[in-house]
Amino acid sequence: MQYYLLYKPFQVLSQFTSEGGKTCLKDIIEVEKDIYPVGRLDYDSEGLLLLTNDTSINHQLLHPSFEHKRTYWVQVDGAITHEAANALSKGVTINIDGKQYKTKTAIVNLLPDTIQVPDRNPPIRFRKSIPATWASIQLTEGKNRQVRKMFASVGFPVLRLIRAQIGKYTIDKMQPGDLISLTEQEVQAGFFR
């Protein structure tokens, strides 16, 4: 079995086939033909993505009953408030497939302005009069565009979204496009223990 940890760049599809001329995984990395991503990140999100040909781990990583932890760094439009962070941590109501859904509790922290993240190409828009602050949110579920919907529900649209951690693995010392090979033992220790 093969296992890889990828720092998926911004504006790359989390799949190996292109749609509408968009950049996809095969355009940025070379891996064996039977490798596929476990889970996904939206085209306009970036960060950690596990790639493998081991179908046995899909259920463990993706099924909500396992409450697999994922941490995201979120840059928002405006100065996020403690009240908004508190509401997010308790769970908010968002729209999923046309139905109202109350998110599970989350761990939300405001991050310092000095947070070190790789430059994004293209960069986010900069406006002198409106701050763009950072927060981290740890979830145990992964609905479609959930993080963006959650932050929008408390009045803070997302400018940049990075999956910074899955299990014990982080983007520390990684750059967009970096691909790290893992052993089965590293996957078991990093994701399931």
DRENZATOR-762181 format. One record per residue: x, y, z of N, C-alpha, C in turn. Coordinates in Angstrom, 2 decimals, always signed. Layout:
<sites>
SITE       n.x       n.y       n.z      ca.x      ca.y      ca.z       c.x       c.y       c.z
SITE         X         Y         Z         X         Y         Z         X         Y         Z
...
</sites>
This chain:
<sites>
SITE       n.x       n.y       n.z      ca.x      ca.y      ca.z       c.x       c.y       c.z
SITE     +0.83     -1.19     +0.00     +0.00     +0.00     +0.00     +0.87     +1.26     +0.00
SITE     +0.36     +2.29     -0.63     +1.08     +3.57     -0.72     +0.28     +4.64     +0.03
SITE     +1.00     +5.53     +0.71     +0.37     +6.62     +1.47     +1.17     +7.88     +1.25
SITE     +0.47     +8.98     +0.99     +1.12    +10.27     +0.80     +0.33    +11.35     +1.53
SITE     +1.06    +12.33     +2.01     +0.44    +13.52     +2.59     +0.80    +14.67     +1.68
SITE     -0.21    +15.34     +1.16     -0.03    +16.44     +0.21     -0.50    +17.74     +0.83
SITE     +0.27    +18.81     +0.62     -0.21    +20.16     +0.92     -0.85    +20.64     -0.39
SITE     -2.17    +20.50     -0.49     -2.88    +20.88     -1.71     -2.87    +22.40     -1.84
SITE     -2.40    +22.89     -2.98     -2.40    +24.34     -3.17     -3.81    +24.88     -3.44
SITE     -3.94    +26.18     -3.31     -5.13    +26.93     -3.68     -5.41    +26.73     -5.17
SITE     -6.68    +26.64     -5.53     -7.14    +26.50     -6.91     -6.60    +25.25     -7.59
SITE     -6.67    +24.13     -6.85     -6.38    +22.81     -7.40     -7.52    +21.90     -6.97
SITE     -8.11    +21.16     -7.93     -9.16    +20.21     -7.59     -8.59    +19.03     -6.81
SITE     -9.35    +18.53     -5.85     -8.93    +17.37     -5.04     -9.26    +16.07     -5.76
SITE     -8.85    +15.97     -7.00     -9.08    +14.78     -7.81     -8.05    +14.76     -8.92
SITE     -7.96    +13.61     -9.60     -6.94    +13.45    -10.63     -7.45    +13.73    -12.04
SITE     -8.73    +14.09    -12.18     -9.27    +14.45    -13.48     -9.74    +15.89    -13.44
SITE     -9.43    +16.60    -14.50     -9.78    +18.02    -14.57    -11.25    +18.19    -14.93
SITE    -11.83    +19.29    -14.46    -13.19    +19.68    -14.84    -13.13    +21.14    -15.25
SITE    -13.65    +21.43    -16.41    -13.70    +22.81    -16.86    -12.34    +23.47    -17.01
SITE    -11.32    +22.69    -17.30     -9.99    +23.24    -17.50     -9.27    +23.62    -16.22
SITE     -9.84    +23.27    -15.06     -9.20    +23.62    -13.79     -8.01    +22.70    -13.52
SITE     -7.03    +23.22    -12.81     -5.88    +22.43    -12.41     -6.33    +21.34    -11.45
SITE     -5.80    +20.13    -11.61     -6.14    +19.02    -10.71     -4.85    +18.38    -10.20
SITE     -4.99    +17.36     -9.37     -3.83    +16.74     -8.72     -2.80    +16.22     -9.72
SITE     -3.24    +15.65    -10.84     -2.27    +15.09    -11.80     -1.40    +16.17    -12.44
SITE     -1.85    +17.44    -12.34     -1.08    +18.54    -12.89     +0.05    +19.00    -11.95
SITE     -0.02    +18.58    -10.67     +0.98    +19.07     -9.72     +1.83    +17.98     -9.08
SITE     +1.37    +16.71     -9.12     +2.15    +15.62     -8.52     +2.12    +14.39     -9.42
SITE     +3.11    +13.51     -9.22     +3.14    +12.23     -9.91     +3.13    +11.12     -8.88
SITE     +2.08    +10.30     -8.91     +1.97     +9.14     -8.03     +1.44     +7.97     -8.85
SITE     +1.41     +6.78     -8.25     +0.92     +5.60     -8.94     -0.53     +5.82     -9.38
SITE     -0.95     +5.11    -10.42     -2.27     +5.33    -11.02     -3.44     +4.98    -10.10
SITE     -3.25     +4.08     -9.14     -4.38     +3.66     -8.29     -4.51     +4.50     -7.01
SITE     -3.78     +5.59     -6.91     -3.82     +6.46     -5.73     -5.01     +7.42     -5.86
SITE     -5.68     +7.69     -4.76     -6.81     +8.61     -4.75     -6.81     +9.38     -3.42
SITE     -7.46    +10.55     -3.39     -7.53    +11.31     -2.14     -8.58    +10.72     -1.19
SITE     -8.27    +10.72     +0.10     -9.25    +10.34     +1.12     -9.87    +11.64     +1.61
SITE    -11.13    +11.85     +1.29    -11.79    +13.12     +1.58    -11.44    +14.11     +0.49
SITE    -11.74    +15.37     +0.77    -11.48    +16.38     -0.24    -11.29    +17.74     +0.41
SITE    -10.73    +18.62     -0.35    -10.67    +20.04     -0.02    -11.22    +20.77     -1.24
SITE    -12.01    +21.80     -1.00    -12.57    +22.56     -2.10    -11.47    +23.17     -2.96
SITE    -11.80    +23.48     -4.19    -10.90    +24.10     -5.15    -10.26    +25.35     -4.56
SITE    -11.05    +26.14     -3.82    -10.55    +27.40     -3.28    -10.03    +27.28     -1.85
SITE     -9.83    +26.06     -1.37     -9.21    +25.80     -0.07     -7.85    +25.15     -0.30
SITE     -7.03    +25.16     +0.72     -5.70    +24.57     +0.60     -5.37    +23.80     +1.87
SITE     -4.31    +23.03     +1.83     -3.86    +22.34     +3.04     -3.74    +20.85     +2.86
SITE     -3.73    +20.15     +4.00     -3.41    +18.72     +4.02     -4.49    +17.85     +3.40
SITE     -4.02    +16.89     +2.63     -4.87    +15.90     +1.98     -4.11    +14.57     +1.98
SITE     -4.75    +13.51     +2.46     -4.15    +12.19     +2.45     -4.48    +11.50     +1.13
SITE     -3.47    +10.92     +0.50     -3.65    +10.17     -0.74     -3.18     +8.75     -0.50
SITE     -3.93     +7.77     -1.02     -3.57     +6.37     -0.81     -4.26     +5.46     -1.82
SITE     -3.83     +4.21     -1.84     -4.55     +3.16     -2.56     -5.10     +2.13     -1.57
SITE     -5.08     +2.46     -0.29     -5.58     +1.59     +0.78     -7.04     +1.93     +1.06
SITE     -7.94     +1.17     +0.46     -9.37     +1.45     +0.61     -9.89     +1.14     +2.01
SITE     -9.14     +0.42     +2.81     -9.62     +0.03     +4.13     -9.68     +1.21     +5.11
SITE     -8.97     +2.30     +4.83     -8.97     +3.40     +5.79    -10.02     +4.47     +5.49
SITE    -10.65     +4.40     +4.32    -11.68     +5.39     +3.96    -12.73     +5.54     +5.04
SITE    -13.32     +4.45     +5.43    -14.42     +4.47     +6.40    -13.95     +5.07     +7.72
SITE    -12.79     +4.67     +8.20    -12.27     +5.16     +9.48    -12.01     +6.66     +9.47
SITE    -11.57     +7.19     +8.35    -11.25     +8.61     +8.29    -12.44     +9.50     +7.95
SITE    -13.41     +8.95     +7.23    -14.49     +9.80     +6.72    -15.82     +9.66     +7.44
SITE    -16.09     +8.52     +8.05    -17.41     +8.34     +8.68    -17.50     +9.18     +9.95
SITE    -18.60     +9.95    +10.10    -18.75    +10.84    +11.25    -18.69    +10.14    +12.61
SITE    -19.04     +8.86    +12.66    -19.05     +8.15    +13.94    -17.66     +8.06    +14.58
SITE    -16.60     +8.18    +13.78    -15.24     +8.09    +14.31    -14.74     +9.44    +14.83
SITE    -15.47    +10.52    +14.53    -15.13    +11.87    +15.00    -13.66    +12.18    +14.79
SITE    -13.19    +11.96    +13.57    -11.80    +12.21    +13.20    -11.54    +13.71    +13.20
SITE    -10.52    +14.15    +13.92    -10.25    +15.58    +14.11     -9.49    +16.19    +12.93
SITE     -9.97    +17.37    +12.52     -9.31    +18.16    +11.49     -9.27    +19.61    +11.98
SITE     -8.13    +20.25    +11.82     -8.00    +21.65    +12.24     -7.76    +22.52    +11.01
SITE     -8.50    +23.61    +10.96     -8.40    +24.56     +9.85     -7.96    +25.92    +10.38
SITE     -7.13    +26.60     +9.61     -6.81    +27.99     +9.87     -7.64    +28.81     +8.91
SITE     -8.35    +29.79     +9.46     -9.33    +30.53     +8.68     -9.01    +32.03     +8.77
SITE     -8.78    +32.64     +7.63     -8.61    +34.09     +7.58     -9.93    +34.69     +7.15
SITE    -10.44    +35.64     +7.95    -11.76    +36.19     +7.69    -11.69    +37.68     +7.37
SITE    -12.76    +38.15     +6.78    -12.92    +39.57     +6.47    -13.44    +40.27     +7.71
SITE    -12.58    +41.04     +8.36    -12.97    +41.74     +9.58    -12.22    +41.21    +10.79
SITE    -12.43    +41.87    +11.92    -11.80    +41.47    +13.18    -12.74    +40.54    +13.92
SITE    -12.48    +39.24    +13.82    -13.38    +38.26    +14.43    -13.47    +38.50    +15.94
SITE    -14.66    +38.38    +16.47    -14.90    +38.67    +17.88    -14.91    +37.40    +18.72
SITE    -14.73    +37.59    +20.03    -14.82    +36.45    +20.94    -16.24    +35.89    +20.94
SITE    -17.24    +36.75    +20.75    -18.63    +36.29    +20.71    -18.86    +35.36    +19.51
SITE    -18.30    +35.74    +18.36    -18.44    +34.89    +17.17    -17.72    +33.56    +17.37
SITE    -16.51    +33.61    +17.95    -15.76    +32.37    +18.21    -16.51    +31.47    +19.17
SITE    -17.13    +32.07    +20.18    -17.91    +31.30    +21.16    -19.11    +30.64    +20.50
SITE    -19.81    +31.38    +19.64    -20.96    +30.81    +18.93    -20.54    +29.64    +18.05
SITE    -19.43    +29.80    +17.35    -18.92    +28.72    +16.49    -18.58    +27.48    +17.31
SITE    -17.99    +27.69    +18.49    -17.58    +26.55    +19.31    -18.79    +25.77    +19.83
SITE    -19.91    +26.44    +20.02    -21.12    +25.77    +20.51    -21.91    +25.10    +19.39
SITE    -21.61    +25.45    +18.15    -22.35    +24.93    +17.01    -23.31    +25.98    +16.49
SITE    -23.37    +26.11    +15.17    -24.26    +27.07    +14.53    -25.13    +26.34    +13.51
SITE    -26.19    +26.99    +13.09    -27.08    +26.39    +12.10    -26.67    +26.89    +10.72
SITE    -26.42    +25.92     +9.82    -26.05    +26.24     +8.44    -26.96    +25.46     +7.51
SITE    -26.92    +25.80     +6.23    -27.73    +25.12     +5.22    -26.88    +24.06     +4.53
SITE    -27.35    +22.82     +4.58    -26.68    +21.70     +3.90    -27.72    +21.04     +3.00
SITE    -27.50    +21.08     +1.70    -28.41    +20.48     +0.73    -29.85    +20.95     +0.92
SITE    -30.02    +22.23     +1.18    -31.35    +22.81     +1.31    -32.03    +22.59     +2.64
SITE    -31.32    +21.98     +3.60    -31.89    +21.71     +4.92    -31.06    +22.40     +5.99
SITE    -31.72    +22.82     +7.06    -31.02    +23.42     +8.18    -30.28    +22.34     +8.97
SITE    -29.04    +22.62     +9.32    -28.20    +21.65    +10.02    -27.46    +22.36    +11.15
SITE    -27.54    +21.82    +12.35    -26.80    +22.37    +13.50    -25.47    +21.64    +13.59
SITE    -24.38    +22.39    +13.47    -23.05    +21.79    +13.50    -22.72    +21.29    +14.91
SITE    -21.84    +20.32    +14.97    -21.37    +19.81    +16.26    -20.48    +20.86    +16.92
SITE    -20.24    +20.66    +18.20    -19.34    +21.57    +18.90    -17.96    +21.51    +18.26
SITE    -17.24    +22.61    +18.36    -15.91    +22.72    +17.76    -14.99    +23.43    +18.73
SITE    -13.71    +23.32    +18.50    -12.73    +24.07    +19.29    -12.27    +25.23    +18.42
SITE    -12.53    +26.45    +18.89    -12.22    +27.65    +18.12    -11.27    +28.54    +18.93
SITE    -10.21    +28.99    +18.29     -9.26    +29.90    +18.92     -8.91    +31.03    +17.96
SITE     -8.75    +32.23    +18.50     -8.25    +33.34    +17.69     -6.74    +33.17    +17.57
SITE     -6.21    +33.41    +16.38     -4.78    +33.26    +16.13     -4.11    +34.62    +16.05
SITE     -2.83    +34.70    +16.40     -2.13    +35.99    +16.33     -1.93    +36.43    +14.88
SITE     -1.80    +37.72    +14.70     -1.55    +38.27    +13.36     -0.20    +37.81    +12.81
SITE     +0.66    +37.31    +13.68     +2.00    +36.89    +13.28     +2.04    +35.45    +12.76
SITE     +0.87    +34.81    +12.61     +0.82    +33.43    +12.11     +1.61    +33.33    +10.80
SITE     +2.41    +32.29    +10.69     +3.24    +32.09     +9.51     +2.57    +31.09     +8.57
SITE     +2.16    +31.57     +7.40     +1.57    +30.71     +6.37     +2.26    +31.00     +5.05
SITE     +2.31    +30.01     +4.17     +2.92    +30.26     +2.86     +2.13    +31.33     +2.10
SITE     +2.82    +32.07     +1.26     +2.14    +33.02     +0.39     +1.17    +32.27     -0.50
SITE     +0.08    +32.93     -0.83     -0.90    +32.32     -1.73     -0.83    +33.03     -3.07
SITE     -0.98    +32.26     -4.14     -0.97    +32.83     -5.48     -2.29    +32.49     -6.17
SITE     -3.13    +33.49     -6.46     -2.96    +34.90     -6.18     -3.22    +35.20     -4.71
SITE     -2.64    +36.30     -4.21     -2.86    +36.65     -2.80     -4.30    +37.12     -2.57
SITE     -4.72    +37.11     -1.30     -6.05    +37.62     -0.99     -6.03    +39.13     -1.18
SITE     -7.22    +39.69     -1.34     -7.29    +41.14     -1.51     -6.91    +41.82     -0.19
SITE     -6.29    +42.95     -0.30     -5.88    +43.70     +0.88     -6.65    +45.02     +0.91
SITE     -7.25    +45.31     +2.08     -7.95    +46.58     +2.26     -7.46    +47.22     +3.55
SITE     -6.93    +48.43     +3.46     -6.35    +49.11     +4.62     -7.36    +49.31     +5.74
SITE     -8.61    +49.57     +5.39     -9.60    +49.95     +6.41    -10.29    +48.75     +7.08
SITE    -10.10    +47.54     +6.54    -10.76    +46.37     +7.11     -9.71    +45.30     +7.40
SITE     -9.59    +44.89     +8.67     -8.60    +43.87     +9.00     -9.00    +42.50     +8.44
SITE     -8.02    +41.65     +8.29     -8.25    +40.26     +7.89     -7.60    +39.40     +8.97
SITE     -8.40    +38.93     +9.92     -7.86    +38.21    +11.07     -7.96    +36.70    +10.89
SITE     -7.21    +35.97    +11.72     -7.12    +34.52    +11.64     -7.72    +33.86    +12.88
SITE     -8.34    +32.69    +12.66     -8.82    +31.84    +13.74     -8.52    +30.40    +13.37
SITE     -8.47    +29.53    +14.36     -8.38    +28.09    +14.08     -9.68    +27.46    +14.54
SITE    -10.10    +26.43    +13.82    -11.29    +25.69    +14.20    -11.01    +24.21    +14.02
SITE    -11.28    +23.43    +15.07    -11.10    +21.98    +15.00    -12.48    +21.34    +14.94
SITE    -12.70    +20.56    +13.89    -13.98    +19.89    +13.66    -13.81    +18.39    +13.71
SITE    -14.92    +17.71    +13.98    -14.94    +16.24    +13.90    -15.95    +15.79    +12.85
SITE    -16.36    +16.71    +11.99    -17.28    +16.40    +10.90    -16.84    +17.21     +9.69
SITE    -17.36    +16.86     +8.53    -16.93    +17.56     +7.32    -18.02    +17.67     +6.27
SITE    -18.99    +18.52     +6.52    -20.05    +18.76     +5.54    -19.51    +19.65     +4.42
SITE    -20.22    +19.66     +3.29    -19.80    +20.44     +2.14    -19.69    +21.93     +2.48
SITE    -18.49    +22.48     +2.31    -18.18    +23.90     +2.56    -18.57    +24.35     +3.96
SITE    -18.48    +23.42     +4.90    -18.93    +23.66     +6.27    -18.24    +24.83     +6.95
SITE    -16.92    +24.89     +6.89    -16.19    +25.95     +7.59    -16.60    +27.32     +7.05
SITE    -16.67    +27.44     +5.75    -17.07    +28.72     +5.14    -18.48    +29.11     +5.57
SITE    -19.38    +28.15     +5.57    -20.77    +28.43     +5.98    -20.85    +28.80     +7.45
SITE    -20.06    +28.13     +8.28    -20.09    +28.42     +9.71    -19.63    +29.86     +9.99
SITE    -18.51    +30.25     +9.40    -18.00    +31.60     +9.65    -18.92    +32.66     +9.05
SITE    -19.50    +32.39     +7.89    -20.44    +33.34     +7.30    -21.67    +33.51     +8.20
SITE    -22.09    +32.43     +8.88    -23.28    +32.49     +9.73    -23.09    +33.42    +10.94
SITE    -21.84    +33.68    +11.32    -21.59    +34.60    +12.43    -21.05    +35.95    +11.93
SITE    -21.18    +36.19    +10.62    -20.86    +37.49    +10.06    -19.44    +37.72     +9.62
SITE    -18.67    +36.64     +9.42    -17.28    +36.79     +9.02    -16.98    +35.93     +7.79
SITE    -17.12    +36.49     +6.59    -16.82    +35.73     +5.37    -15.35    +35.29     +5.34
SITE    -15.14    +34.10     +4.83    -13.79    +33.52     +4.77    -13.05    +34.04     +3.55
SITE    -11.84    +34.53     +3.79    -10.95    +34.96     +2.71     -9.98    +33.85     +2.31
SITE     -9.51    +33.11     +3.30     -8.53    +32.05     +3.05     -8.78    +30.91     +4.03
SITE     -8.73    +29.68     +3.52     -9.01    +28.50     +4.34     -7.92    +27.46     +4.10
SITE     -7.25    +27.07     +5.20     -6.14    +26.11     +5.14     -6.43    +24.97     +6.12
SITE     -6.46    +23.73     +5.62     -6.52    +22.59     +6.54     -5.10    +22.41     +7.07
SITE     -4.92    +22.79     +8.33     -3.58    +22.85     +8.92     -3.19    +21.54     +9.59
SITE     -4.17    +20.71     +9.97     -3.84    +19.48    +10.69     -4.91    +18.43    +10.44
SITE     -4.45    +17.19    +10.24     -5.31    +16.00    +10.21     -4.65    +15.01    +11.16
SITE     -5.39    +14.58    +12.17     -4.78    +13.69    +13.16     -3.58    +14.39    +13.78
SITE     -2.42    +13.73    +13.77     -1.20    +14.32    +14.34     -0.36    +15.06    +13.31
SITE     -0.75    +15.00    +12.03     +0.05    +15.61    +10.97     -0.36    +17.06    +10.73
SITE     +0.65    +17.94    +10.57     +0.40    +19.36    +10.36     +1.14    +19.84     +9.11
SITE     +0.81    +21.06     +8.70     +1.49    +21.68     +7.55     +2.84    +22.27     +7.94
SITE     +3.21    +22.14     +9.20     +4.49    +22.69     +9.66     +5.62    +22.23     +8.75
SITE     +6.39    +23.19     +8.29     +7.55    +22.96     +7.42     +7.16    +22.47     +6.02
SITE     +5.88    +22.59     +5.65     +5.45    +22.21     +4.30     +5.08    +23.46     +3.52
SITE     +5.18    +23.36     +2.21     +4.76    +24.41     +1.28     +3.71    +23.82     +0.33
SITE     +2.85    +24.66     -0.24     +1.87    +24.15     -1.20     +2.55    +23.34     -2.30
SITE     +2.01    +22.16     -2.57     +2.56    +21.25     -3.56     +3.49    +20.20     -2.99
SITE     +3.93    +20.36     -1.73     +4.81    +19.37     -1.11     +4.06    +18.05     -0.93
SITE     +4.76    +16.95     -1.23     +4.21    +15.60     -1.12     +5.16    +14.78     -0.28
SITE     +4.65    +14.20     +0.80     +5.46    +13.39     +1.71     +4.96    +11.97     +1.67
SITE     +5.86    +11.01     +1.50     +5.50     +9.60     +1.53     +5.46     +9.12     +2.98
SITE     +4.42     +8.36     +3.34     +4.26     +7.82     +4.69     +4.23     +6.30     +4.62
SITE     +4.66     +5.67     +5.70     +4.52     +4.22     +5.82     +3.16     +3.90     +6.43
SITE     +2.75     +2.65     +6.34     +1.49     +2.24     +6.96     +1.54     +2.49     +8.47
SITE     +2.70     +2.24     +9.10     +2.84     +2.47    +10.53     +2.67     +3.95    +10.86
SITE     +3.24     +4.83    +10.04     +3.09     +6.27    +10.27     +1.65     +6.71    +10.12
SITE     +0.94     +6.14     +9.16     -0.48     +6.46     +8.98     -1.28     +6.00    +10.18
SITE     -1.04     +4.78    +10.64     -1.77     +4.26    +11.80     -1.49     +5.11    +13.04
SITE     -0.23     +5.46    +13.27     +0.13     +6.25    +14.44     -0.35     +7.69    +14.34
SITE     -0.35     +8.24    +13.14     -0.69     +9.65    +12.96     -2.17     +9.94    +12.84
SITE     -2.95     +8.96    +12.41     -4.37     +9.20    +12.17     -5.29     +8.44    +13.13
SITE     -4.83     +7.33    +13.67     -5.75     +6.45    +14.39     -5.39     +6.22    +15.85
SITE     -4.32     +6.81    +16.36     -3.96     +6.60    +17.76     -3.93     +7.89    +18.51
</sites>
